[in-house]
Amino acid sequence: MALTDEEKRRIFEEEKLKKEMQGKSVGVSVLLSVLIPGLGDLYCGSWIKAVIFFVFDLVSFALFFVGIGLFVYLFVWICGIISAWLSASKSGKRQIRKVEKSMGQGS
């Protein structure tokens, strides 16, 4: 039994909505930030936060020669992990609101 054009369109729209509602993976985001602070935010699309963390990475690396770089880097590293976790968890909610808004306007 073949699907009608209306059924095909409905299935296509449902699949499209499923993809749009998916946020970024929290696990991937955190893992990337464990490797390099700021990389998880970059993955989630938070470009400004990613650049800020990359700058703090460079500053903390420069401070290694002064002797306090390790403490600064640990602080930046922990903050980067938390920031990536928050960015990834918010990205799913943002996507759902975006889809709901587009569905409301389309009706």
Number of C-alpha atoms within 10 A of each C-alpha: 3 6 8 9 9 9 11 12 12 12 12 12 12 12 12 11 16 12 11 14 19 14 18 20 17 20 14 16 26 26 16 20 27 18 12 16 31 32 26 32 28 20 20 23 15 18 14 12 20 23 16 13 24 18 14 18 22 12 14 22 16 13 16 14 10 10 11 13 18 15 13 17 20 13 12 19 21 13 16 28 24 18 23 31 23 16 25 25 18 15 20 18 14 15 18 17 13 14 16 14 11 11 11 9 8 7 5
